[in-house]
Amino acid sequence: MDNYTSVIILLSSLWVFLHLLKLSKNSNSRLPPGPKPVPILGNLPHLGDKPHRTLANFAKTYGPLFSLKFGSVTTIVISSASVAKEMFQKHDRALANRQVSAAVRANGHDKCSVAWLPVCPKWRTLRKISAINLFSTQRLDASQTLRHEQVSKLMKYVEECCNKGEAIDVGGVAFTTSLNLLSNTFFSFDLASYNCVNSGEFKDLVWRIMEEIGKPNLVDCFPVLRFLSVLSVNRKLMGYGNKLNEVFEGIIEKRLENYCNVNGKDGDVLDTLLRIMNENESDLSLDDIKHLLMDFFTAGTDTTSSTLEWAMTKLLRDPEKLTKAQVELEQVLGKEKKIVGESDISKLPYLQAIVKETLRLHPTTVFLLPRKASNDVELYGYTIPKNAQIFVNVWAISRDPNHWKNPDVFSPERFLEHNIDWKGQDFGFIPFGSGRRICPGDMLAFRMLNLMLGNLLHGFNWKIADGLRPEDLDMNDKFGITVQKAVSQRIVPCPK
């Protein structure tokens, strides 16, 4: 009897094992195709130092939806407008949560960040606060004067360099302007100046944070090793994140010492956030405010300055397009008006087309922040399994030859020929994302980019520094959460 029972148990176990193996094979067979992984590490050795380009090349072989293994984690990559459209229109809810890396968890940022929280009541509260009190059209219109003041400071600094014949680091100057535009919107004062090293230090700090978050990490690829994250991740990022937090904590503490909002009127964004925090039954805490500030200052400075640097570099490589933009500015504004205002931008379609084309070729984040499947999803004829992480390769989508004519050519004219929006509904052009996780600061970013670029082009002529010719300009990039120019671009402002 014992032998008989043992045989039954053995056969039953074998049947269950074979059945599960069959189910596994069926499930895997419905995964999107992809390159063969190596044992244990999966496809990690294939990525290289520019994974956005590597994955774009994979799409040419395996199609616009393919799968990879990052260690033990199934990873799905979306590389075309048609797949992105199906994802965002049909499966946005099921694919809306985040795949949170150990780097983001390092200082608890994932628990308070509107960028990294899962879709939950707290996320909805922070998103609503951002949409209504920070980035609504009404709020942005009300803060136009602050941005115009900062652009005037930028133009004054560039004029000083012009008079001295000095070159400027266009990325650094754009970062200082972006930083002060944000700091005046949030705090009503400048965080940096053009003649001081603190702007460069802040820029380097933001880039280091972006770089660390963008790096593949052993713990993220092998979740069973999560207990090791304290040793493998926290040290560097904790240092960078803590430095940034110290800046915000000091500002908030000083404001709280003098905070008295008895009449209910808000001054800047920090006043608004403190007022909301002090309201009865408010869900907003001081920690939430600090992490919101980290979200907006990391996302709103490096990305804007990098895009402006790419735009100026592209125009210097193509003087005809630079001249065309300057002619449009002069025709609309005249020679006497020195400063381009936000109210002028709607009358400058070619300027807007330059910004859009720059965002197409050099999107602010080459992969949208990674998502995670809440359940099995049928997409493009394949199965996206529960808990798979999803990368939307915006860089590849923006250069998809099936969607764009001559996709690698800088041609702002394509945006004049076709009415293509950047707000997440034209799925071949989603530099700020789409769906419920679209960047809440997209409107502010677009205004700032047009404002800064328009003023630099209208106020001065430009030449390349260091004796370089247009064809000599270094167009290589370096990878983090954002992709920057590998070599900072130095240019010389000249009088018109």
N, C-alpha and C positions, 0 to 999 in steps of 0.2 A: 504493500500500500504506500509506504514511504517513497519507494522508487518510482511508483506510478505518479504520485503527487509531484515529485521532483521533476519528472519528465513533462507533466502538464504545465507546471510553472515555467519551466525552461522554454517550452514551445510557445506559451502565451507571451513570455517576455520577448522572445525572438520576433513574434508576430507584431507586437507593439512597436519594437525597434524598427522593423522593416516598414511598418505603416508610417511612423513618424519620419523616417528617412525619405519615403516616397512623397509625403506632404512637403517636406523641406525642399526636395528637388523640384516639385511642382511650383512651390512658392518662388524658389530662386529662378526657375525658368521664366517666371513672369516679371522678374526684375528687368529693368532696362539693361541693354548690353553694356559692356565696358572692358577695359584692358584687364588682362589676367593678373591677379594679385600675387605677390610673392608670399611665401609662408610667414606667418606671424605679423609682419609689418604691413601687409596688404599692398596698396599702391603708393604709400608714403615715399618710397625711394624714387618714384617717377616725377614728383612734383617740381623739383628744382627750386631756384630762388625767385622765380616769377611764375607762381602757380596759375595766375589768371591767363597767361599765354599758353602754358602747358595744357590746361583744361580746354582752352579754345581750340587747340590743335587736336585734342582727343575727339572733340565734337565733329571734326571733319571726317574722322574714321568711324565713330560709333553712333553718330547722329545727335540731334539736338537735345535728347534726353538720355543720359547714360549714368551708369552706377560705378562706384569705386568702393574700395575698402580702406578706410583710414584706421589701421590696426584692426580692431574688432568691430568698428562702427561702420554701418552701411551708410554711404554718402551718395546722394542723388544730385546731379548737376544739370541745371536748365540753361540752355544756350541759344534759344531762338525766341522770336517774338510770338510765334504761334503757340509754343508750349507755355510761355509765360502768361499769355492771354487765358489759356484754359486753366492754368493754376490759379490766377488771381480772380477770375470771374466765377469759377465753379468750386474751387476748393480753398478759398482764402481762409475760411474759419478753421478747417481741419489742419491747415498748415501754418497757422498764425503764431504758434508758440515758438520760443527761442531755444536753440541749442546753446546752452551757456557754457563757456569755457572756464577752466580753472582759473585763468588769469582774471576774468571778470568777477569770479566769486572771491578773489583774493581778499578784498576789503569789504565784502558784503554788498558790492555795488549792484548785484543782480536783484537784491531784495527791495531796492528803492528806485531803480532806474526805469524811466519810461521807455528806454530803448531795449532793455533786457528782461523786464518782468514778463511773465506769461500773461495771456489775456485773462484778467481777473478783475474783481471790483476795484482793487487799488490801482491797477493799470488804467482802468477807465477813468478813475478820479483824476490821476495825474495827467492823462491825455486831455481830459476836458479842461483842466486848469490851463494847460499849455495852449490849447486851441482858442480858448475864449480870452484869457487874460494876458497871454504873451504874444501870440502870433496871429490874432484876428486882424482883418483888414482895418478895422477901426483903431485898434491899438497901434498898428504899424503906421497908419496915416498920422496919428497923434504924435508919433516920435520921429517924424521926418526931420524936424529941425535939428535934433541931436545928430543925425547922420550927416546932414549938410554941414554942420560945424566940423565934424571929423574929416570930411572930404576937403574942406577949406584948409585944415591943418596939413593934410597930405599934400595939397597943391602948393602950399607955402614952403614946405620942406623940399619938394621937388624943384621949385623955382630957385631955392638957395643952391641946390646941387647944379642946376642949369647955369647959374651965374658963375659958379666956380669951375664948371666943366668937369664935375665929378660924376662917376658912374654910381648907380644905385643897384642894390640887390633887390630886384623887383618882387621876389617871393617874400623877402624879409620885410620890405616896406608894406606890401599888401597884408602881411600877417599883423603888423603893428596897427594898421588901419582897421582891420577886421576885429582885432582884440579890443581896441578902444571903442569901436562902434557898438560892440556887445557890452563892454563894461559900462559905457554911458547909458545904454538902454536899461541895464540891470541895476547899476550902482550910482549913476550920475557923476562918474569921474573916470579919468584915464588910468589904465593899468600900466601903460608903457609910453615911451617917447621915442622919436626917431633917432635921437642922438644919444641913446643910453643902451647899455648891454642887456637890460632886464627883458626887453622884448625878445631878443635872440634866445635868452635863457628859457623864457616861457615857451617859445616856439619849439625849442629842443625838447623840453619837458613833455609837451603835447605829442610830439612825434614819437618819443620813446614809449609813451603809453600806447599809442596806436600800433607801434611796431611790436610790442610785447603781446598785445591782444591778438594781433594777426599771425603770430608764430604758431605752427603746429606744436602741440605739446603731448608728451607721452601719456599723461593722465587723461587728456581728452580722447586719445585714441584707444585707450584701454581703461574704461570706466571702473573695472574691478580694482584698479590701482589708485582710486581716488584718495584713499587715506594718505598717499604720498604727496599730495598736492602742496602741503605746507612746506615740504622740503624742496620740491621741484619748481614751484611757480612763484610763491609769494614774495620772495626776497626783493627781486628787482622791481616788480610792479607795485608792491606795497610801498617801496621807497618813492617811486614816481607819484603814485596816487596820493600818498600822505602829504607830499610837498604841495600838490595842488589843493588838497583839502585844507591844509594850513592857511593858504591864501584866503579861501572862502570863509573859513571859520573866523579869521581875524576881522574880515569885513562885516560878517553877520553880528559878531559880538559887539563891535563898535556901534553898529546901527541899533542894536537892542538897547544899549545904554541910553540912547537918546530917543528911542522910539516912543511916539505918542500919537496915535491916530484916532483922536476923539471925534473928528469931524467926518471920518469915513472916506476922505479923499486920498487917493494914491499919488505918490510922486513918481517913482520909478518901479521897475518890475519887482525889486526886492521888497519895497513897501507893500505891493500887492500880495506877494507871497506871505509876508508876515501878517497882514490883515486877515487873509484867508485862514492862516494857522490859528489865529486868536479868536476866530468865530466859534460860536457854540457848536458842539458836535462835529468839529472839523476833523477830517481824516488826515490832514497834512501835518507832518512833524518837522522839526529842525533837520533831522537826518534826511528826510525826503527833499527838503530845500537844498541841502548841500549836494546831494547826488543829482538833483535836477540841474544845478549849476555845472557840475562836472560833465553831464551829458551835453549841455548846450555849448559850453566853452571848448570842449574837445571837438565836437562835431561842427561848430560854427566858425572856427578860426583857421585851423589847418586846411580844411576842405576848400574854403573860400579863397585863401591866399594861394593854394596850389593851383586852383582853376584859373585864377587871374594870371599867374606866372605862365601857365601853358598857353593862355590866350595871347599874351604879349609875344611869347616866343614864336607861336604860329604866324602871327602877323609880321614879325620881323623877317621870317623866312619867306614871306610872300608880300613884298612891298606894295603890289597892286591892290591887294585887299586892304592893307593898312590905309592907303590913300583913299580908297573907296569909302571906308568908314569915316575918315576925316572930312571928306567932301560932304557926306550926309550930315554930319554934325554941324558943319558951317552953314549949309543950306537951311537947316531947321532953326539953329540958334543965332546965326549971324556971327560976325567977328567980334562984336562988342561984348556979348555975354560970355563971361569967362568960366562960370561954374554951371555944370549940367545938373539940373534938379530931377527929382524923381518924377515930377509931373511931365518932364520932357521925354521920358523913356518910351512912352506909348507912341511917340511920333518918330521914333528911331528904329525902324524895323531891321535895318542891316546890323546895327549894333546888337540888337537882341539875337539876331541870327548867328552872329559871331559867338556869343555866349552859349547858345544852344549847341552849335557845332563843336565848341570846345568841350562841353559836357558830354557830348556824344563820343568823341574820340578819347577823352580822358575823364570818365565819370568819377565823381568824388569818392565813391566806394566801388571798387571793381566787382566785389561780391556784395550783394545786400547782406546785412547781418544774418547769419545762418538761422534757418528755421528748423522746426522739429515736427514730425508728423504725430498728431494726437491719436490717430487710428489709421488702419489701412486705407489707402486712397487709390482709386483707379485714375491714372493720368496718362494721356497720350497712348492708350492701349496697353500700358504696363501697370504693375502694382508697386506703389510706394509703401513699404511696410511700416507699421507703427514703430515709432521711436527713431526712424531714419532721420539723419540730418539732411537738409536741403540747401544747396548753394545755388543762388541765381547769379549767373555770370554775366553781369551787366556789360562788362567789357566786350565779351563775345557777342552778346545780343546787339550791341551798338555797331558792331562791325560785320554783321551777318550779311553775306553777299546776296542771299535770297530776299533780303528786306531792303538793303541799301545799294544804290548804284555807286560803283567805285568807293567802297566803304572805307578804305584807308587814306583817301584823299581829303584834305581840309578844304571844304567847300561850303561856306555859310549860305551860298545861294540856294542850296537844296531846301533850306527852311523858308525861303521866300517863295519858292515854287509850290510848296505844299504846306498846308496849315497843320503843323505838328506841335502838339502841346507837350509840356514837361510835367504835367500834373498827375501822371499815372494812368492815363486812359489810352495813350498811344504806346502799345506794348513793345515796340521796337526802340523806344526812347524813354527809359524810366530811370533817369539819373538819381532821383530821390526815392525810388521805390514805387509801390502801388498798394492798393488795398488798405486794410485797417492799420498796417504798420508803416505806411508812408511817412517820410520824415516830416514832423510837424513844423519845422522851420524852413520849409522849401520856399515859401513866399519871401521871407526875409533874405534868404541866400540869393535869390534871383534879383531882388532889388539891389542888394549890396554889390553884386558882381557887375550889373549894368552901370550902376552909379560910379564905381571906382574906374572901370575900364573906360567909360565915356569921358570922364574928366581927364584921365591920363592922355587919351588920344586927342581930345579937343584942345587941351592946354599946351601941348608940346609936340615937336617932332622928336623922333627917336633914332638912335643908331646903336649898333652893337659895340660893346666895350672890348678891350683887350685885342684889338686888331683882327677880330674874327669876321669872316664872311658869312652871309646867311646860310650857305650850304655847310659851313663848319659847325653850326650849333649842335650841341649834344642833346639828342632827343630821347636818351635812355631814361628809364624810370626805375624806382625802387619800391619794394612792396611792403605794405603794412595793411591795416584796415583800410587806409587810403593809399593811393599810389602817387608819389611825388616825382618831380624831376630829379634824376640822380645827381645832376650838377646844377647848382644855383645859377640863375641867369643874371648877368650884370649888363645893364644897358645905360646909355647916356642920354639925358634929356637935353634937347636943343631948342632954342627959341624959334617960334614960327615966323 
